[in-house]
Amino acid sequence: MLDSRKLLLGASASVSAAGLWAWLAQRTPTSTHHFAPLAVVALFAIVARPADRDPSPTQILITSLGGALIAAVTAGALWATGNLDGPTLWHSRPALPELLGMAALAGFGSFVWQRTLNHEPSGRPSGG
């Protein structure tokens, strides 16, 4: 069962990290904070992770996509305001596709991490 308090805490942690990212980007728009989307997604997933021994795929998906959505919205807002003018990892412009890709990969990684956290290598739920 989804715990709304944990989801709210996860969202708060993720939005706080996104706010820090936005503040840093506004102060130095010529610097790209490449791993900020990863931190935004990870905070949501870690704080809001279902406490169930064997969470449903829906629970895992919600906690993974929650952080990815916050990171994507933040990246879009920073791009729209001209605060993503820094270099990219692949020396291309603009930085928005790179950051959106990182948010999507982090969301996928979060899903895989949570899915395998309480499972044995055989794929069966762990007993304890």
C-alpha positions in Angstrom: 0.0 0.0 0.0 1.2 3.5 -0.8 2.0 5.6 2.2 1.0 9.2 1.3 3.2 10.6 4.1 6.3 8.9 2.6 5.3 10.1 -0.9 4.9 13.7 0.4 8.3 13.5 2.2 9.9 12.1 -1.0 8.4 14.8 -3.1 9.5 17.4 -0.6 13.1 16.1 -0.6 13.1 16.0 -4.4 11.6 19.4 -4.8 14.2 20.8 -2.3 17.0 19.3 -4.4 15.4 20.7 -7.6 15.2 24.1 -5.9 18.9 24.0 -5.0 19.7 23.0 -8.6 17.6 25.9 -9.9 19.3 28.3 -7.5 22.8 27.1 -8.6 21.8 27.3 -12.3 20.4 30.8 -11.9 23.6 32.0 -10.1 25.9 30.4 -12.7 24.0 29.8 -16.0 27.2 29.1 -17.8 27.8 26.0 -15.6 25.9 22.8 -16.2 25.1 20.8 -13.1 25.1 17.4 -15.0 24.2 15.2 -12.1 21.5 17.3 -10.5 18.7 15.3 -12.2 20.2 12.1 -10.7 20.1 13.6 -7.2 16.5 14.8 -7.6 15.3 11.4 -8.8 17.4 9.5 -6.1 16.1 11.5 -3.2 12.5 10.9 -4.2 13.1 7.1 -4.6 15.1 6.7 -1.4 12.7 8.7 0.8 9.4 7.5 -0.6 10.5 3.8 -1.2 7.6 1.5 -0.3 8.1 -0.2 3.1 6.5 -3.4 1.9 8.6 -6.5 1.8 7.5 -7.0 -1.8 6.1 -3.7 -3.2 3.9 -3.9 -6.3 5.3 -2.7 -9.6 2.8 0.2 -9.4 4.3 1.4 -6.1 7.8 1.2 -7.5 6.8 3.0 -10.7 5.2 5.8 -8.8 8.3 6.4 -6.6 10.6 6.2 -9.7 8.5 8.4 -12.0 7.8 11.0 -9.3 11.4 12.1 -9.0 12.0 11.8 -12.8 9.0 14.1 -13.4 10.3 16.7 -10.9 13.7 16.6 -12.6 12.3 16.9 -16.1 10.0 19.8 -15.1 13.0 21.6 -13.4 15.2 21.0 -16.5 12.5 22.4 -18.8 12.0 25.4 -16.6 15.7 26.1 -16.4 16.0 25.8 -20.2 13.0 28.1 -20.8 14.5 30.8 -18.6 18.0 30.6 -20.3 19.8 29.1 -17.3 21.2 26.0 -19.1 23.8 27.7 -21.2 26.8 25.7 -19.9 28.7 23.0 -21.7 27.3 19.4 -22.0 29.1 16.1 -21.5 28.9 15.5 -25.3 29.9 19.0 -26.3 26.6 19.7 -28.0 23.9 22.3 -27.5 21.5 22.7 -25.8 21.9 20.9 -22.5 18.2 20.1 -22.1 18.2 16.7 -24.0 21.2 15.6 -21.9 19.5 16.5 -18.6 16.2 15.0 -19.7 18.0 11.8 -20.7 19.7 11.7 -17.3 16.4 12.1 -15.5 14.9 9.3 -17.6 17.8 7.0 -17.0 17.8 7.8 -13.3 14.1 7.0 -13.1 14.7 3.6 -14.9 17.6 2.9 -12.6 15.5 3.7 -9.6 12.8 1.3 -10.8 15.3 -1.5 -11.3 17.0 -0.8 -7.9 13.7 -0.9 -6.0 12.5 -4.0 -8.0 15.6 -6.0 -7.1 16.1 -4.7 -3.6 13.8 -7.3 -1.9 14.4 -10.1 -4.4 16.8 -12.9 -4.4 19.0 -13.4 -7.5 16.4 -16.0 -8.7 13.8 -13.3 -8.9 11.7 -14.6 -6.0 10.8 -12.3 -3.2 13.2 -12.7 -0.2 11.9 -14.3 2.9 13.3 -11.9 5.4 
